């Protein structure tokens, strides 16, 4: 709820006064430290994992995409909710054309 209120204030939907009032209500209810409902574990997108697995076939890698976004590969992997032991699949691919010539 705090994030939604902050975003509404940032977008100008909520005035500073209304934002402060809402945050005070959250504090009074004890919801600034623990919100009233558990939202459960974070989602793990399945389709996205399959897309990441096909990057080598497309001639790119997660590292190259991270570089294009100007961020470390590990951060991008965390944003995409990839497993901790995720390694760039391309690192294990041998280019047969280069090995033959």
MDTraj code that builds the backbone (N, CA, C; nanometers):
import mdtraj as md
import numpy as np

residues = "UNK UNK UNK UNK UNK UNK UNK UNK UNK UNK UNK UNK UNK UNK UNK UNK UNK UNK UNK UNK UNK UNK UNK UNK UNK UNK UNK UNK UNK UNK UNK UNK UNK UNK UNK UNK UNK UNK UNK UNK UNK UNK UNK UNK UNK UNK UNK UNK UNK UNK UNK UNK UNK UNK UNK UNK UNK UNK UNK UNK UNK UNK UNK UNK UNK UNK UNK UNK UNK UNK UNK UNK UNK UNK UNK UNK UNK UNK UNK UNK UNK UNK UNK UNK UNK UNK UNK UNK UNK UNK UNK UNK UNK UNK UNK UNK UNK UNK UNK UNK UNK".split()
xyz = np.array([
    [0.0822, -0.1181, 0.0000],
    [0.0000, 0.0000, 0.0000],
    [0.0874, 0.1256, 0.0000],
    [0.1981, 0.1184, 0.0724],
    [0.2868, 0.2339, 0.0774],
    [0.3424, 0.2666, -0.0603],
    [0.3799, 0.1629, -0.1337],
    [0.4349, 0.1840, -0.2676],
    [0.3301, 0.2453, -0.3600],
    [0.2066, 0.1991, -0.3491],
    [0.0993, 0.2536, -0.4331],
    [0.0742, 0.4002, -0.3985],
    [0.0751, 0.4317, -0.2701],
    [0.0561, 0.5713, -0.2292],
    [0.1704, 0.6601, -0.2786],
    [0.2927, 0.6102, -0.2643],
    [0.4085, 0.6872, -0.3093],
    [0.4001, 0.7124, -0.4601],
    [0.3650, 0.6077, -0.5348],
    [0.3548, 0.6217, -0.6813],
    [0.2457, 0.7223, -0.7183],
    [0.1331, 0.7160, -0.6482],
    [0.0239, 0.8105, -0.6753],
    [0.0698, 0.9538, -0.6482],
    [0.1460, 0.9724, -0.5415],
    [0.1992, 1.1064, -0.5114],
    [0.2966, 1.1494, -0.6203],
    [0.3847, 1.0579, -0.6595],
    [0.4852, 1.0882, -0.7616],
    [0.4198, 1.1261, -0.8949],
    [0.3087, 1.0615, -0.9285],
    [0.2388, 1.0905, -1.0536],
    [0.1513, 1.2146, -1.0448],
    [0.1368, 1.2692, -0.9247],
    [0.0536, 1.3880, -0.9087],
    [-0.0926, 1.3571, -0.8877],
    [-0.1264, 1.2311, -0.8710],
    [-0.2649, 1.1920, -0.8471],
    [-0.3040, 1.2237, -0.7029],
    [-0.2059, 1.2178, -0.6140],
    [-0.2261, 1.2430, -0.4722],
    [-0.1414, 1.3637, -0.4324],
    [-0.2021, 1.4574, -0.3634],
    [-0.1258, 1.5737, -0.3180],
    [-0.0365, 1.5332, -0.2013],
    [0.0608, 1.6163, -0.1704],
    [0.1490, 1.5885, -0.0565],
    [0.0669, 1.5779, 0.0719],
    [-0.0313, 1.6627, 0.0855],
    [-0.1161, 1.6614, 0.2055],
    [-0.1925, 1.5299, 0.2177],
    [-0.2536, 1.4864, 0.1089],
    [-0.3282, 1.3598, 0.1130],
    [-0.2352, 1.2400, 0.1315],
    [-0.1176, 1.2461, 0.0726],
    [-0.0187, 1.1395, 0.0903],
    [0.0215, 1.1293, 0.2378],
    [0.0517, 1.2430, 0.2980],
    [0.0914, 1.2444, 0.4391],
    [-0.0216, 1.1913, 0.5267],
    [-0.1423, 1.2313, 0.4981],
    [-0.2584, 1.1844, 0.5752],
    [-0.2756, 1.0328, 0.5615],
    [-0.2606, 0.9822, 0.4409],
    [-0.2754, 0.8379, 0.4187],
    [-0.1647, 0.7603, 0.4900],
    [-0.0423, 0.8123, 0.4858],
    [0.0681, 0.7457, 0.5545],
    [0.0473, 0.7464, 0.7060],
    [-0.0084, 0.8526, 0.7582],
    [-0.0389, 0.8569, 0.9024],
    [-0.1432, 0.7513, 0.9386],
    [-0.2432, 0.7362, 0.8520],
    [-0.3452, 0.6325, 0.8781],
    [-0.2833, 0.4930, 0.8764],
    [-0.1926, 0.4705, 0.7807],
    [-0.1237, 0.3412, 0.7767],
    [-0.0442, 0.3179, 0.9051],
    [0.0238, 0.4210, 0.9516],
    [0.1019, 0.4101, 1.0750],
    [0.0124, 0.3803, 1.1945],
    [-0.0999, 0.4530, 1.2038],
    [-0.1920, 0.4345, 1.3165],
    [-0.2482, 0.2925, 1.3196],
    [-0.2677, 0.2344, 1.2026],
    [-0.3206, 0.0978, 1.1943],
    [-0.2105, -0.0070, 1.2117],
    [-0.0843, 0.0382, 1.2155],
    [0.0275, -0.0555, 1.2283],
    [0.0654, -0.1218, 1.0969],
    [0.0221, -0.0632, 0.9869],
    [0.0437, -0.1253, 0.8556],
    [0.1697, -0.0761, 0.7858],
    [0.2456, 0.0121, 0.8489],
    [0.3707, 0.0553, 0.7854],
    [0.4785, -0.0509, 0.8010],
    [0.4686, -0.1310, 0.9055],
    [0.5668, -0.2377, 0.9269],
    [0.5141, -0.3729, 0.8824],
    [0.3844, -0.3904, 0.8836],
    [0.3251, -0.5166, 0.8385],
    [0.1869, -0.4872, 0.7809],
    [0.1740, -0.5057, 0.6503],
    [0.0462, -0.4775, 0.5848],
    [-0.0567, -0.5845, 0.6228],
    [-0.1853, -0.5531, 0.6113],
    [-0.2888, -0.6417, 0.6647],
    [-0.3045, -0.7767, 0.5930],
    [-0.2597, -0.7893, 0.4729],
    [-0.2731, -0.9155, 0.4011],
    [-0.1386, -0.9591, 0.3458],
    [-0.1148, -1.0879, 0.3494],
    [0.0056, -1.1428, 0.2876],
    [-0.0225, -1.1578, 0.1386],
    [0.0707, -1.1128, 0.0568],
    [0.0492, -1.1236, -0.0875],
    [0.1091, -1.2514, -0.1438],
    [0.1785, -1.3261, -0.0607],
    [0.2336, -1.4542, -0.1046],
    [0.3699, -1.4386, -0.1686],
    [0.4238, -1.5497, -0.2165],
    [0.5567, -1.5452, -0.2775],
    [0.5535, -1.4711, -0.4110],
    [0.6666, -1.4165, -0.4522],
    [0.6693, -1.3451, -0.5805],
    [0.6402, -1.4403, -0.6960],
    [0.5805, -1.3860, -0.7983],
    [0.5503, -1.4669, -0.9164],
    [0.6793, -1.5067, -0.9865],
    [0.6767, -1.6217, -1.0492],
    [0.7901, -1.6689, -1.1293],
    [0.7385, -1.6894, -1.2712],
    [0.7644, -1.5946, -1.3586],
    [0.7136, -1.6054, -1.4953],
    [0.7745, -1.7237, -1.5700],
    [0.6916, -1.8139, -1.6189],
    [0.7400, -1.9330, -1.6888],
    [0.7765, -1.9040, -1.8334],
    [0.6976, -1.8245, -1.9012],
    [0.7240, -1.7936, -2.0413],
    [0.8554, -1.7177, -2.0553],
    [0.8810, -1.6273, -1.9619],
    [1.0042, -1.5495, -1.9664],
    [1.1265, -1.6403, -1.9553],
    [1.1196, -1.7425, -1.8706],
    [1.2319, -1.8360, -1.8559],
    [1.2579, -1.9085, -1.9877],
    [1.1525, -1.9427, -2.0587],
    [1.1703, -2.0099, -2.1882],
    [1.2314, -1.9148, -2.2907],
    [1.1928, -1.7891, -2.2845],
    [1.2501, -1.6898, -2.3759],
    [1.3995, -1.6743, -2.3484],
    [1.4370, -1.6658, -2.2216],
    [1.5784, -1.6524, -2.1843],
    [1.6573, -1.7726, -2.2350],
    [1.5984, -1.8917, -2.2278],
    [1.6670, -2.0128, -2.2730],
    [1.6929, -2.0112, -2.4236],
    [1.6150, -1.9365, -2.4993],
    [1.6324, -1.9325, -2.6452],
    [1.7271, -1.8215, -2.6918],
    [1.7794, -1.7439, -2.6001],
    [1.8686, -1.6345, -2.6403],
    [1.9871, -1.6815, -2.7239],
    [2.0548, -1.7922, -2.6878],
    [2.1682, -1.8357, -2.7704],
    [2.1276, -1.8666, -2.9149],
    [2.0090, -1.9242, -2.9332],
    [1.9616, -1.9551, -3.0683],
    [1.9379, -1.8259, -3.1472],
    [1.9053, -1.7200, -3.0760],
    [1.8816, -1.5913, -3.1417],
    [2.0120, -1.5148, -3.1641],
    [2.1234, -1.5735, -3.1187],
    [2.2526, -1.5105, -3.1401],
    [2.2873, -1.4032, -3.0389],
    [2.2274, -1.4096, -2.9244],
    [2.2567, -1.3106, -2.8204],
    [2.2661, -1.3802, -2.6850],
    [2.2874, -1.3028, -2.5814],
    [2.2981, -1.3595, -2.4474],
    [2.2372, -1.2625, -2.3475],
    [2.2135, -1.3124, -2.2290],
    [2.1615, -1.2272, -2.1233],
    [2.2612, -1.1149, -2.0930],
    [2.3893, -1.1473, -2.0982],
    [2.4924, -1.0463, -2.0748],
    [2.4866, -0.9332, -2.1756],
    [2.4641, -0.9677, -2.3034],
    [2.4553, -0.8644, -2.4067],
    [2.3313, -0.7773, -2.3867],
    [2.2226, -0.8400, -2.3460],
    [2.1006, -0.7623, -2.3211],
    [2.1216, -0.6702, -2.2020],
    [2.1846, -0.7220, -2.0970],
    [2.2134, -0.6392, -1.9791],
    [2.3021, -0.5211, -2.0179],
    [2.4017, -0.5472, -2.0999],
    [2.4920, -0.4404, -2.1442],
    [2.4148, -0.3340, -2.2224],
    [2.3217, -0.3786, -2.3066],
    [2.2415, -0.2835, -2.3839],
    [2.1555, -0.1958, -2.2922],
    [2.1116, -0.2528, -2.1799],
    [2.0334, -0.1759, -2.0825],
    [2.1220, -0.0965, -1.9877],
    [2.2531, -0.1221, -1.9939],
    [2.3460, -0.0508, -1.9078],
    [2.3412, -0.0958, -1.7633],
    [2.3236, -0.2265, -1.7427],
    [2.3186, -0.2773, -1.6054],
    [2.3962, -0.4076, -1.5954],
    [2.4375, -0.4444, -1.4749],
    [2.5085, -0.5704, -1.4576],
    [2.4174, -0.6895, -1.4882],
    [2.4754, -0.7946, -1.5420],
    [2.3973, -0.9134, -1.5779],
    [2.3271, -0.9730, -1.4560],
    [2.3955, -0.9755, -1.3422],
    [2.3345, -1.0307, -1.2209],
    [2.2088, -0.9570, -1.1796],
    [2.2114, -0.8246, -1.1950],
    [2.0929, -0.7456, -1.1593],
    [1.9772, -0.7780, -1.2525],
    [2.0054, -0.7889, -1.3817],
    [1.9007, -0.8243, -1.4768],
    [1.8459, -0.9632, -1.4462],
    [1.9336, -1.0569, -1.4123],
    [1.8892, -1.1926, -1.3774],
    [1.7959, -1.1886, -1.2563],
    [1.8277, -1.1047, -1.1568],
    [1.7399, -1.0930, -1.0392],
    [1.6071, -1.0295, -1.0766],
    [1.6105, -0.9286, -1.1631],
    [1.4869, -0.8633, -1.2062],
    [1.3959, -0.9603, -1.2806],
    [1.4569, -1.0526, -1.3544],
    [1.3799, -1.1504, -1.4304],
    [1.3457, -1.2729, -1.3473],
    [1.3844, -1.2719, -1.2197],
    [1.3582, -1.3820, -1.1263],
    [1.4201, -1.5123, -1.1745],
    [1.5399, -1.5026, -1.2334],
    [1.6102, -1.6235, -1.2757],
    [1.6719, -1.6881, -1.1526],
    [1.6905, -1.8198, -1.1537],
    [1.7498, -1.8868, -1.0385],
    [1.8889, -1.8314, -1.0088],
    [1.9296, -1.8397, -0.8816],
    [2.0601, -1.7891, -0.8392],
    [2.1744, -1.8523, -0.9174],
    [2.1611, -1.9803, -0.9497],
    [2.2693, -2.0500, -1.0190],
    [2.2648, -2.0311, -1.1697],
    [2.1819, -1.9355, -1.2153],
    [2.1717, -1.9101, -1.3591],
    [2.3069, -1.8666, -1.4139],
    [2.3465, -1.9310, -1.5199],
    [2.4657, -1.8892, -1.5920],
    [2.4236, -1.8632, -1.7350],
    [2.4955, -1.7791, -1.7988],
    [2.4677, -1.7497, -1.9384],
    [2.4825, -1.8791, -2.0175],
    [2.3730, -1.9273, -2.0740],
    [2.3756, -2.0550, -2.1462],
    [2.4735, -2.0520, -2.2627],
    [2.4966, -1.9358, -2.3192],
    [2.5855, -1.9249, -2.4337],
    [2.7297, -1.9594, -2.3959],
    [2.7657, -1.9443, -2.2690],
    [2.9017, -1.9735, -2.2257],
    [2.9347, -2.1214, -2.2440],
    [2.8335, -2.2059, -2.2480],
    [2.8540, -2.3490, -2.2634],
    [2.8315, -2.3980, -2.4064],
    [2.8055, -2.3069, -2.4983],
    [2.7795, -2.3432, -2.6375],
    [2.9088, -2.3331, -2.7179],
    [2.9345, -2.4370, -2.7942],
    [3.0541, -2.4375, -2.8806],
    [3.0076, -2.4061, -3.0222],
    [3.0696, -2.3077, -3.0836],
    [3.0366, -2.2706, -3.2201],
    [3.1023, -2.3724, -3.3139],
    [3.0243, -2.4612, -3.3704],
    [3.0756, -2.5681, -3.4542],
    [3.1426, -2.5110, -3.5777],
    [3.0868, -2.4032, -3.6325],
    [3.1474, -2.3435, -3.7518],
    [3.2903, -2.2991, -3.7243],
    [3.3133, -2.2400, -3.6086],
    [3.4483, -2.1944, -3.5743],
    [3.5392, -2.3131, -3.5452],
    [3.4846, -2.4200, -3.4885],
    [3.5663, -2.5375, -3.4540],
    [3.6096, -2.6131, -3.5802],
    [3.5269, -2.6103, -3.6848],
    [3.5570, -2.6827, -3.8087],
    [3.6613, -2.6088, -3.8924],
    [3.6501, -2.4766, -3.8972],
    [3.7402, -2.4007, -3.9848],
    [3.8747, -2.3721, -3.9245],
])
top = md.Topology()
chain = top.add_chain()
for i, resn in enumerate(residues, 1):
    res = top.add_residue(resn, chain, resSeq=i)
    for name in ("N", "CA", "C"):
        top.add_atom(name, md.element.get_by_symbol(name[0]), res)
traj = md.Trajectory(xyz[None], top)
